[in-house]
Amino acid sequence: MTYYWAGGIELSLILWNYWIYTLDESFAREFLLPIADAVTEFFDLHYPRDERGRMRIEPGQALETWHEATNPLPDVAGLRYLLPKLLELPESFTTEIQHQRWQRMLKELPEIPLSEKAGTRVFLPGERVARKTNTENPELYGVFPFRLFGMGKPDLETARDTFALRLHQSHDCWSQDDIQMALLGLTEQAKANVAARASQRAVSQSRFPAFWDAFHDWIPDMDHGGVLQMALQLMLMQTEGKEIRLLPAWPKEWNADFKLHAPLETVVQGTVRGGKLVDLKVTPPQRRTDGIACEQ
């Protein structure tokens, strides 16, 4: 964990998400901005620039998997995803110094690491990586949690090819495969994975049989259920900015009645039958024009 700094970016985005869903100004001022400002300042001051003026994140680490990395994808993708969102905050929340630093950093960030694998263009876990010790897929952190690539976004095929050629496949515990399948619109794979994740084999033999089993860590494995819940919701609805994308990875054979929160104090409630959205209620009503039915 020596050079694992991407967690600070993740925390900043969790706080930003809370702000964009609730529009709670006091929360943004008291929690989001102080933490996001400190995290971005750390990267700005901690790492040098190369001869092209680009930040060089080294020494670095690509999650717990690659303990030596140069320009690890999670850090690069995380900053590329976070900084524009900070720049979109109301001007009354931020200072001119913060704005200038975030704009400058965005221009100075390294490119997302890319190469070819088995003759296919894919994202890499880092520009250079070594000392592999764990089983995450940092090359897919640009899909989730840093959502640069996915349905309706650039480089969808590259992201799908990277997913298909990922080193580690799993539908247990904290593994993000199910979530990434939903965000990439891989409907049949997402369906099979969430079904397996929810199956009887995932339930522990403990005194409390409803507890998820211990896959990598302990009973009850809350990660296992958390990923299941998030993947299922993302199969029904995905959002980016003001856009609400409905049924991006929902199987035609599954019916559903759902009520989900969306950004900008929005609630989306609907009914799906035979793969079709047969009823939809959006609160407040003016947000309904931002809904896009993506029936499979």
N, C-alpha and C positions, 0 to 999 in steps of 0.2 A: 504493500500500500504506500510505498515511499513517495512516489510522484503521481499519485492518483488524485487529480484535482477536479475532474469532471463533475463530481458530486455537488460542488458549489454552484455550477451552472444549472444542474438539475433542480436544486433547491430554489434558485432564483426563478426558474420557469414554473415551478409549483406555485410559488407566491404570485407570479404574474397571472397564472391561470385563475387563481382565486380572485384576483382583482378584476379580470376581464369578465368573469361570470357574475360577480356580485356588484361591481362598480363601487366598492366600499373605499372611499377616498382616504379615510383615516387609516385603514389597513395598508393601503399603498404607501402612504407617507411614513408610517411607523415601522413597517416590516419589509415590504418589497424593496423600496428604494435604498435603505441603508445596507441591506444585504447584497443586492445586485450591484450597487456601486462599489462595495468593498471587493466583491468577487471579480468584477471586470478590472478594477484598478490593480488587483494582484497580478492578473495576466499581463496587463500593460507594463507594469514595472518589473516583473520578475524575469521576463524573457527578452533576449536581444533581438535585433533585426538583422537580416542577412544583407548581402550586397545589393539586393533589389528593394530593400526597405520593407521586406516581409517579416512578420514575426516568426521566429524559429522556436518552437516549443520543444526544448531539449535541455536538460534531461526530462523525459516524460514517461508516461505509462498508459497503455491502452487497457483500461479497466483492470481487473485482477488477472487477465489472461496473459498479456504481454508486459513483462515487468521492465522492459527497456523499449522506449519508442521515441521516434522523432516525429513531430507533428501528428500525434495520435488523432484518428478520426473523431472520437467522441468529443474531444476538446475543441477541435476545429469546427465540426458541425454544430456543436453546442453554442459556441460564440456566434457563428453565422446565423443561428436561429434566434438567439436571445437578443443580440444587439439591435436588430430592426424593431423588435417589440418594445424595447426600452425607448427607442427614438420615437415611437408612436404615442408614448404617454403624454398626457396634457402638459403643455409648457409650464403651467403653474406649479406642477409637481417637481420639476427638475431645474437645475441651474444651467447657465450657459457653458460653464466649464465641463459639466457632465456631458452635455450634448456634443460639445466639440470633441471630447475624448472618445465617446462612442462612435461618432462618425469617422474619426481618424482610425480607430482600431479596426473598423469594418473594412476600410481600404487596405489595411496592413496585414490582414489575416492570410495565412497560407491557403492554397487551394485544397479542396477535398482530395485525399489520396486516391488515385486511380491507376489501374494497370489491366493486364489481360491474364485470365486464368482459364486454362483449357480452351484457348482461342476466343474467349468471351470477355468483353469489357466489364470490369467489376470494380467496386469500391474496395479499398484496402483498409486493414485495421490501423495503419499508420504509414507514413512515408518510409520508415524503417522500423522494424520490430524485432525483438529477440527475447529470450528467456521465457518461453511459454510455460505457464503453471496452472491455468484454470480453463473453464469451458464456456465463457461468454463469447458472443460474436460482436466485437466492437465495430466491425465493418458495417454493421446494420444499425448503428446508433443514429445515422442520418434518416432512418425511417421512424424509429422510436427509440428513445423519447424525444429526440430532436428532429421534428417532422419536416425536414427539407424535401423529402422524396416520398411520393405516394400517389394515390388517386387524384387526378386533376392537377398534378404538379410535374415539374420537369424531371427528365431522366427516370421515368417510371420503369422502362424496360431494363435499364442498368441495375436499378434497385431490385427488380424481380430476379434478374440473373444472379446478382450477388446473393440473394436469399437462397436460390436454388443450389448454389455452390458453397453455402456456408459450411464451416467446419463442424459445427455442433448442432444436432437436431434433438429437440425434446419438447414434450408437452407437460412437463412436471415442474413443480416448485416455481422459482423465479424466472424460468426460461420464458423469453418474450416471443417465441415463435408464433403463438396464437394471435397476439396483438399485431405483430408485423404482417401476418397473413391477412388480417382484416384491413389494415391500412394499405396494403398492396392490391386489394381487390381479389385475392385468391380464395374465392368463395368456397369451393369444395374442400380445399385443404383446411380452411378455418373451421368449416362445419365438422370435419372428421376430428380435428384436434380438440375443439371445445367439448365435443361429445365424449372423447376419451378422457379428457380432464375431469369431466363431471361423472364418470362412470363409477361403478361399485368398487373397482380395483383401486380407486384413489382414496377410499375411506379407510381409516385406521382400524386396527383391532383392539383399540384401547377401551377403557371402561366407558368412554363416551363415544359411541360408534359414529356420531355425526361429524366428529373431528376428521379433518384431512390427515392423511398419513404423513410421516416424515420422509421426504424424498432426499433432500440434501442436509436438512438442519434438524427440525424438531417437530413434535406433535403439540398442538395442531399447526399445520403448515399454512399460515395465513397468506403467504405469497401465492400458493397454489390457487386458492379461491379468489384472491385479488386479481390475478391475471385472467382467470376465467370470467369474472365480472366485467373487467375492462374490455376484453376481446369481444364478448357478446354485445356489449353496448356499441362498440365501434363497428361491428357488423351491421347494426341498425342505423347508426348515425355517426357522421364525422363532421367536424366543423373546422373552419380556418377563416380568420377574420370575421366578416359578417356572414359568410356563406354557411348554410346548413345543408349538408349532403345526406340524403336519406337512402337507405337500403343499398349502400355501396358494396356490401359483401354478404347479403342475406340470402340463404337458400330458398328456392321457390317452394320446396316441400314443407317449410316451417311457417306456421302461423304465429302471430304475435300480437299482443296488446302491450303497448309500452308508453311510458311517461318519463322523459329524460330532460335534464337541465342542459341548457346551451348558453354560450356567452351572451353578455348584454342583458342580464336578468330575464332570460327567456326560458320558457318551458314548452317542450314539444311532446304532444300526446297523439298517438295514432293506433291504427289497427291494420294489420297485414294479413291478407288471406290469399293463399295460392300465389305467393310472390308479388302480389299487388297491394299497393297502399290504398285501402278502401275508405279510410276515414283519417282526417288530420285536423288537429286543433293546435294552434300556436298562440301562445300568450307572451307578450302583447300581440294583437292581431297584425300590426304593421310589419312584424318580423316574418310573416308568412311569405312575403314576396322574396325572401332570401332562401326559401326552401327549394331544393332541387331533388326530385324523385329520380333515383338512379336504379331503376328496377332491373334485376338480372334476368 
